[in-house]
């Protein structure tokens, strides 16, 4: 089975657009493009990836789709469209003509805590299913109640929670995140990405055992068949190299069967996003 990194980003650095990159994140203030990631994937035996939007614009979506056409290892793109646009159906139809457009994400973590529970937002996300598109849920733990309202409202929409909803690993806090993630997992239409852990820990002092309590929760709640590995490259570089991110999760899943491990590291992402090898 192919190994897939289910969550990574590309950008040509723009200091105005990318103002979210703060001074302490200065090493991200440069271009990150497929030529660099491709070598990292090959070195670790990873066959492909899913490129996820980092900017709220259709230009970003076109940029990622163009990269995917030129670099076959980018097997899927999770782009951005304006969920509140009056012509949303036409925008989705337009992008769905591109084979590797597989899903949509909105950076909900930057919105009000109730954003995903708003009727107009739910209505927009509710249109994705008609086009066979998934939705990536990017939230902080405090926004999980709204995310739960969203998944309850759209039981037939395919969702995946990015970065395990960013638990407070650096502070060693489990609740109420753990209870809310268990509730999220009770909805069969929701998956979860095992990603973003190193940047929620203490960047310069994390150890794999710091992740175990949080991984225990999601593996128990979702089961390995609904989890997928993502590196969150290049953001992960703030705290770890690509190989360190990968091996920290590989070490945790050693007790799983070969089939279950293959799912976490590729099969589940391929099925969820409908990737074509």
N, C-alpha and C positions, 0 to 999 in steps of 0.2 A: 504494500500500500504506500502511496506517495506521502511524503512528509510535507506538511503545509504550515507555514507561519501565518496564523489567522489575523494578525494585527500588526501593521507597520505603516510608516508614513514616508512621504517624499516631499521635499520643497526646494525651490530656489529662493534663498533667503532674501526677504524684503523687510528692512527695518521698520517700516510703517505698518505694513500688514501684519508682521510677526511681532508686534509689540508685546504679546503675551510671553515672549522669551525674556525673562527678567535678567538682571545683572548676574545673579547667582547661577543662572542657566546659560551663561555666556558661551559655553562650548557648542551650543546649538545654533549660534549665529553664523552659519555658513550653509552652503548647499549640501543637501543629502539626496542623492540620485541613484537610480538602479545600478549603475556601473559599480558603485561601492557595495551596495547590499548584495548584489549577485555573487560577489566573491565570498562574502561572509556566509551566505546560505550554502554555497558549494562546499566550503570548508567544513561545515557541520552536517553535511548530508541532508540538507533540507531542499526539497525539490521546487517549491514554489511559495507564493505569498498572496495575501489579500492586502491591498493598499487601501488605507482608510483616510478620509478627508481630515484635514487639519485647519481648513479655512472655510468660512461660511459664504461660499460663492459658487456660482455655476462655472466660473473660470477654473476653479479648483477641480471640479468634477471633470471638465474637459481635459485639463492638464493630466490628471491621473489616467483617464481613459486613453489618451494619446501615448502615454508612457507604456501602458499595458499592451498596446498594439505593437510597439517597437521592442518590447522585452517580454517574451512569452512566459517567463517564470512568474510574472504578475498575473495570476490566474483569475483574480476577481477584484472589483473596485467597489468600495462603499463610499458613495459620493454625497453631495449635498444638493438639495433642492429646497426652495422656499415652501415650507409646509402650509403656509397661510396664503399662498398666491391664488388669486381667483382662477387662473388657468393651470392649476397644478396638474390636472389630468393630462393636459397637452405637454407640460414639461416632462412628466414621467414617460409619456409615450415617446417623446423625442429622445430621451436618454436610453430608453429601453431598446432602441434600435441598435445600440452598441452592445455586442455580445457579452462583454465582461463587466457590464454594469449590473451588479448583483444586489445592491442594497443601498440604504440611505442612513445617514446619521446627522443629527443636529447636536451641537455642543450644549446640551441641556444643563451641564454643570455650571455654565456661565449665566444661566437664566434664573428667574425667581424660583423658589423651591416648589411652587405649585404648577410650574410650566407644563409638565407632561400630563397633568390632570385637566387642563383647560379643554373645553368642548371643541374649540376651533382647532387646537393641536391634534386632539384625538381624531377629529374628522379628517384632517389631512393625512395622518398616519394610516387611517383606515382605508385610504385609496391605494396603498402600496400593494396590497394582496392581489388586486386586479391585474397587476403587472408582474406578479411573481417575485416581488422584492421584499427583502428582509429589512428590519430596523434595528440598528445598534443603539442601545440605551447607555448613555454616558452621564453618570450622576455621581454625586457624593452621597455618603450614607444618609445625610439629613433629607435628601430628595427621594429616597426610596419609597416613602408613602405615596407620593404622586406617581412614581413609576408603577407601583402596584395598582393604583387606580387605572392607569393606562392599560396594563395587560389584562385586567379584569374586563375592561370595556371592549377589548378586541381579542376574544379568545381564539380566533382563527388566524391571527397575524403572527408571523414568525419573528420572534424577538431574541436578541442576545445581549446580555449585560456585559459591558466592557469593563475590564480591569477589576472584576469581582466587586464593582461598585466602590472601589477605592477605600477599603477598610483602614482604620487608623492603626496601622502596624507599628509606626514609630512610637505611639503612645501606649501600645499593648492593650488597646480597647477592643472588646469583642461585641458587646451589646450597646444599643439594640440592633446593630448591623446583622448579627448572627440570626436572630429571630426573623428579621425582615427578609434575609436571603433564603431562609427555609420556606417562608411564605411564598417568595418569588418562585422557588423551585417547585412548589405545589401546582403551578400552572404548567401544563404539559407543552405549551407553545413557547416556552422560554428556555434558552440556552445560556451559558456563561463562559466568558473567556478567562482563562488562567493567564493573566497578563498584568503588567503594570505594578507588580509587587515590589520590585526593588526601589522604585521611586516613592512608594508610600512608606518605606522603611527609612531608617537613618542612612543617608546616602553613603557616608564614609565608614559606617560601622555595622552594616547588616551582615547577618549570617543565615544560611538556609533554615536553621531551626527556628528563626524568628517567624518564618512563614507558615510553619506547620499548623498552628491552631486555626489559622484562617483557611488553609487548604483542607484541613480535616472537615470544616463546616461545609464547604462547597462540594467536596467529593461525596460526603455523606448525603447532602441534600439533593444534588442534581444527579449523582451517579456519574461514572466516567463516560457513559454514552452521551451525555449532554454537555460535556466540557471540551474546550479546545484551547490549545496553547497559542499564545501570541507573544512576540518579543517586545512590542511597543518600541521598536527601533525607529528613529535614533534617540527618542526621549530617554530610553533606558540607559543611554551612555552617561547620563548624569550620575548614575550609581553603579553601573556594571557594564562590562563588555558583552557582546552578543553571546559568546560561548558560555559565560557565567550565568546569564539569564536562562539559557537552554538547559544547562546541566543541573541547575538548582531544581527545576521541575522534573527532569529525568530522574534525579535521585529520589524524589518524593514518590514517584509512581512505580518504583521497582517492584513493589509487592503486587501490582496488577498483572493480569494475564497479558500475553503478547498481543492478543486481539484488542484488549482494552487500551493498552498503551498506543497501539497503532491508531486507534480512534482519536485519542486525545491529541496526538501529534500529526493528524492529517485527515483521517477518515471522517470525523465528525464535522470538520469545517467544510470539506468537500461536499458532504451531503446537505448541510445547512444552506450554504451559499449556491449550491447547484453548480459547482465548478466542473469544467471539462478539462481533462488532462491534455 
